Amino acid sequence: MKRLLVTGASGFLGSRIVKFYSGKYDVLAPGHSEMDITDEENVYKVFKNFKPHFVIHSAAVSDVGMCDREPERSWKINVDGSRNIAAASAEFHAKCLLCSSDQVYFGSNVKGLHREDEIVSPANTYGREKKKAEEECLDKNPECVLLRLSWMYDTRTMSEWEHSDFFRTLLSRLQAQEDLCYPVYDVRGITDVNEVLFNFEKTLELKGGVYNFGSPNDKNTYETVRAMFMGLKWDAARLKRNEEAFASNPRNISMSPAKLNQCGITFLPTLEALIRNGSRIDTDMK
């Protein structure tokens, strides 16, 4: 059985990677006490002992606000830690997938869907850290596959401590008869995490480099949710427009799927996936 090393196994994505691939691979998901990714020597020791064939690096400080408040800490994890994983993967000949973010596109003046060859200058700390991590990882290990992930959601909760995401928050507010307010100055893909999990394995055959990895979407968040409600015949009157968020600096971080599609890997468009998942939920929201 092939060996798979997963970092960030206590997080939203990492915990699902472990559950999805356990049984198919011999999975090692070390906690911080077992492998501190910011400690290069410690990382190499774990790699030497486990000898992974594949690595999925999902560990990160992904809270944008926390990165702004604690940039030194987040840099050590998001940049230094990623570089250590990439370098160890090269040393021990393991195929390495590193999770980057659509936040690298925040601040771009390019209109429409963003492509991987676009020159980016991220407008927030998290985006700048992810961009730097991509550069340093490819420098240390040109065979690294860097996946720019979008905003993810699941339709189920994995554990009691897990916070709600986009989809589950939407459902809980509707069931509580609360109105929902979404920004009109924010355009981005919103992706079913289960598609991400399924497609990870396909990326193991990709050449090293950067790939947009998520559902395409060309609508702002308010328009997206409204279109979802209309498609499901839910009560769209409960939706409100948030015209304050991002008003001074409109955000468009929607990603082009063209490069990934050329490699035979696809994601459902955001709206199509939301309607499909919404139709499976037994609610009284119509």
C-alpha positions as CSV (number, residue, x, y, z in Angstrom):
1,M,0.0,0.0,0.0
2,K,1.3,3.5,-0.9
3,R,2.1,5.8,2.0
4,L,0.5,9.2,2.2
5,L,1.6,11.9,4.6
6,V,-1.0,14.6,5.5
7,T,-0.4,17.8,7.3
8,G,-3.0,19.9,9.0
9,A,-5.2,16.9,9.9
10,S,-7.0,18.8,12.6
11,G,-8.3,21.4,10.2
12,F,-11.4,21.5,8.0
13,L,-9.7,20.2,4.9
14,G,-7.0,18.0,6.5
15,S,-9.4,16.0,8.6
16,R,-11.5,15.2,5.5
17,I,-8.4,14.2,3.5
18,V,-7.5,11.7,6.2
19,K,-11.0,10.2,6.4
20,F,-11.4,10.1,2.6
21,Y,-8.1,8.4,1.8
22,S,-7.7,6.1,4.9
23,G,-7.9,2.5,3.7
24,K,-6.8,3.4,0.2
25,Y,-3.4,4.6,1.4
26,D,-1.3,4.0,4.5
27,V,-2.0,7.5,6.0
28,L,0.2,9.3,8.5
29,A,-1.3,12.5,9.9
30,P,1.1,13.7,12.6
31,G,-0.1,16.4,15.0
32,H,2.1,19.4,16.0
33,S,3.7,17.5,18.8
34,E,4.8,14.8,16.4
35,M,5.9,17.0,13.5
36,D,6.5,20.8,13.8
37,I,6.5,21.9,10.2
38,T,8.5,25.0,11.1
39,D,11.4,22.8,12.4
40,E,13.3,21.5,9.4
41,E,15.2,18.8,11.3
42,N,11.9,17.5,12.8
43,V,10.3,17.4,9.4
44,Y,13.1,15.5,7.8
45,K,13.1,13.0,10.7
46,V,9.4,12.2,10.1
47,F,10.0,11.8,6.4
48,K,12.9,9.6,6.9
49,N,11.0,7.3,9.3
50,F,7.7,7.1,7.3
51,K,9.1,7.4,3.7
52,P,5.9,8.7,2.1
53,H,5.2,8.2,-1.5
54,F,2.8,11.2,-1.5
55,V,2.3,14.3,0.6
56,I,-0.7,16.6,0.9
57,H,0.3,19.7,2.8
58,S,-2.8,21.5,4.1
59,A,-1.5,22.9,7.3
60,A,-1.8,26.7,7.4
61,V,-2.9,29.7,9.3
62,S,-5.8,30.5,7.0
63,D,-7.6,33.1,9.1
64,V,-7.0,36.3,7.2
65,G,-7.4,38.5,10.2
66,M,-5.1,36.4,12.3
67,C,-2.4,36.7,9.6
68,D,-2.7,40.4,9.8
69,R,-2.5,40.4,13.6
70,E,0.3,37.8,14.0
71,P,2.3,38.1,10.7
72,E,5.5,36.6,12.2
73,R,3.7,33.5,13.5
74,S,1.7,33.0,10.3
75,W,4.8,33.5,8.1
76,K,6.7,30.8,9.9
77,I,3.8,28.3,9.3
78,N,2.6,29.4,5.9
79,V,6.0,30.1,4.3
80,D,8.8,28.5,6.3
81,G,6.7,25.4,7.1
82,S,5.6,24.9,3.5
83,R,9.2,25.3,2.3
84,N,10.3,22.6,4.7
85,I,7.7,20.2,3.5
86,A,8.6,20.9,-0.2
87,A,12.3,20.4,0.5
88,A,11.8,17.2,2.4
89,S,9.5,15.9,-0.3
90,A,12.3,16.5,-2.9
91,E,14.9,14.8,-0.7
92,F,12.8,11.7,-0.1
93,H,11.3,11.6,-3.6
94,A,7.7,12.0,-2.5
95,K,5.1,13.7,-4.8
96,C,4.0,16.8,-3.0
97,L,0.7,18.6,-3.2
98,L,0.6,22.0,-1.5
99,C,-2.6,23.9,-0.8
100,S,-2.4,27.5,-1.8
101,S,-5.3,30.0,-2.1
102,D,-7.3,32.1,-4.4
103,Q,-6.3,35.0,-2.1
104,V,-3.2,35.5,-4.1
105,Y,-5.5,37.1,-6.7
106,F,-6.9,39.7,-4.3
107,G,-5.6,43.1,-5.4
108,S,-5.2,42.1,-9.1
109,N,-6.4,44.6,-11.7
110,V,-7.2,41.8,-14.1
111,K,-10.9,41.6,-15.0
112,G,-12.7,38.3,-15.3
113,L,-11.4,34.9,-14.4
114,H,-7.8,34.8,-13.2
115,R,-5.2,32.5,-14.8
116,E,-2.2,30.9,-13.2
117,D,0.3,32.8,-15.4
118,E,-1.0,36.2,-14.2
119,I,1.4,38.4,-12.3
120,V,-0.1,38.8,-8.9
121,S,0.4,41.3,-6.1
122,P,-1.8,40.2,-3.2
123,A,-3.5,42.9,-1.1
124,N,-3.5,41.1,2.2
125,T,-1.0,39.3,4.4
126,Y,-2.4,35.8,3.9
127,G,-2.3,36.2,0.1
128,R,1.3,37.5,0.2
129,E,2.4,34.6,2.4
130,K,0.8,32.1,0.0
131,K,2.4,33.7,-3.0
132,K,5.8,33.6,-1.3
133,A,5.2,30.0,-0.2
134,E,4.5,29.0,-3.8
135,E,7.7,30.7,-5.0
136,E,9.9,29.1,-2.3
137,C,8.4,25.6,-2.7
138,L,8.9,25.5,-6.4
139,D,12.5,26.7,-5.9
140,K,13.2,23.9,-3.5
141,N,11.1,21.3,-5.3
142,P,10.2,22.1,-9.0
143,E,7.9,19.0,-9.0
144,C,5.6,20.4,-6.3
145,V,2.0,20.8,-7.4
146,L,0.6,24.0,-6.0
147,L,-3.2,24.1,-5.8
148,R,-4.9,27.4,-5.4
149,L,-8.0,26.5,-3.5
150,S,-11.2,28.6,-3.3
151,W,-13.7,29.0,-0.4
152,M,-14.8,25.5,0.5
153,Y,-18.0,24.1,2.1
154,D,-19.4,20.8,3.2
155,T,-23.0,19.7,3.8
156,R,-22.1,17.9,7.0
157,T,-20.2,18.5,10.2
158,M,-17.2,16.3,10.9
159,S,-16.9,16.9,14.6
160,E,-18.6,18.9,17.4
161,W,-15.9,21.5,17.6
162,E,-15.9,22.3,13.9
163,H,-17.2,25.8,13.0
164,S,-19.9,26.2,10.4
165,D,-18.9,27.0,6.8
166,F,-20.7,28.9,4.0
167,F,-23.3,26.2,3.3
168,R,-24.1,25.0,6.8
169,T,-24.3,28.6,8.1
170,L,-26.8,29.4,5.3
171,L,-29.0,26.4,6.2
172,S,-28.9,27.0,10.0
173,R,-29.9,30.7,9.5
174,L,-32.8,29.7,7.2
175,Q,-34.0,27.1,9.6
176,A,-34.0,29.7,12.3
177,Q,-36.1,32.0,10.1
178,E,-33.3,34.6,9.9
179,D,-32.6,36.8,6.9
180,L,-29.3,36.4,5.0
181,C,-27.0,39.2,3.8
182,Y,-24.3,38.7,1.2
183,P,-21.8,41.1,-0.4
184,V,-22.3,42.4,-3.9
185,Y,-18.7,43.5,-4.3
186,D,-17.1,40.1,-3.8
187,V,-16.8,37.6,-6.7
188,R,-15.2,34.2,-6.0
189,G,-15.6,30.5,-6.5
190,I,-17.3,28.5,-3.7
191,T,-16.4,24.8,-3.8
192,D,-17.8,21.6,-2.5
193,V,-14.9,20.1,-0.4
194,N,-15.9,16.7,-1.5
195,E,-15.0,17.5,-5.1
196,V,-11.6,18.8,-3.8
197,L,-11.0,15.5,-2.0
198,F,-12.0,13.4,-5.1
199,N,-9.8,15.4,-7.4
200,F,-6.7,15.4,-5.2
201,E,-5.7,12.0,-6.3
202,K,-5.8,13.0,-10.0
203,T,-3.3,15.8,-9.3
204,L,-0.6,13.3,-8.4
205,E,0.1,12.9,-12.0
206,L,0.4,16.6,-12.8
207,K,3.7,18.3,-13.6
208,G,5.1,20.6,-11.0
209,G,3.6,24.1,-11.0
210,V,0.6,26.2,-10.0
211,Y,-3.0,25.2,-10.7
212,N,-6.3,26.9,-10.0
213,F,-8.2,24.2,-8.1
214,G,-11.9,24.9,-7.4
215,S,-15.3,25.7,-8.9
216,P,-15.4,28.5,-11.4
217,N,-17.9,31.4,-10.7
218,D,-18.4,34.7,-12.4
219,K,-21.2,36.0,-10.1
220,N,-20.9,38.1,-6.9
221,T,-21.8,36.3,-3.7
222,Y,-25.3,37.8,-3.5
223,E,-26.1,37.0,-7.1
224,T,-24.8,33.4,-6.6
225,V,-26.9,32.7,-3.5
226,R,-30.0,34.4,-5.1
227,A,-29.6,32.2,-8.3
228,M,-29.3,29.2,-6.0
229,F,-32.5,30.1,-4.3
230,M,-34.3,30.7,-7.5
231,G,-33.1,27.3,-8.9
232,L,-34.3,25.5,-5.8
233,K,-37.5,27.5,-5.6
234,W,-36.6,28.7,-2.1
235,D,-37.8,32.1,-0.8
236,A,-35.3,34.6,-2.2
237,A,-37.1,37.5,-0.4
238,R,-35.2,36.5,2.6
239,L,-31.9,37.5,1.0
240,K,-30.4,40.9,1.6
241,R,-27.7,42.8,-0.3
242,N,-24.5,43.8,1.6
243,E,-23.3,46.9,-0.1
244,E,-20.7,47.8,2.4
245,A,-18.3,44.8,2.4
246,F,-15.4,45.4,-0.1
247,A,-17.2,48.6,-1.4
248,S,-13.9,50.6,-1.2
249,N,-11.9,47.8,-2.8
250,P,-14.1,45.4,-4.7
251,R,-12.8,41.9,-4.7
252,N,-12.8,39.6,-7.7
253,I,-10.7,36.4,-7.1
254,S,-12.6,34.1,-9.4
255,M,-10.4,31.6,-11.1
256,S,-10.2,30.2,-14.6
257,P,-10.3,26.4,-14.7
258,A,-8.8,26.2,-18.2
259,K,-5.4,24.9,-17.3
260,L,-6.8,22.2,-15.0
261,N,-9.4,21.2,-17.5
262,Q,-6.7,20.7,-20.1
263,C,-5.3,18.1,-17.7
264,G,-8.6,16.2,-17.5
265,I,-9.6,17.5,-14.1
266,T,-12.9,19.4,-13.7
267,F,-15.1,21.0,-11.0
268,L,-18.8,21.7,-11.2
269,P,-19.5,25.5,-11.5
270,T,-20.3,27.0,-8.1
271,L,-24.0,27.5,-8.8
272,E,-24.5,24.1,-10.3
273,A,-22.9,22.4,-7.2
274,L,-24.8,24.5,-4.7
275,I,-28.1,23.7,-6.4
276,R,-27.2,20.0,-6.5
277,N,-26.3,20.0,-2.8
278,G,-29.3,22.1,-1.8
279,S,-31.7,19.7,-3.5
280,R,-30.5,16.9,-1.3
281,I,-31.2,18.8,1.9
282,D,-34.5,18.0,3.6
283,T,-35.7,21.4,4.8
284,D,-38.8,23.6,5.0
285,M,-37.2,26.5,3.3
286,K,-39.2,26.6,0.1
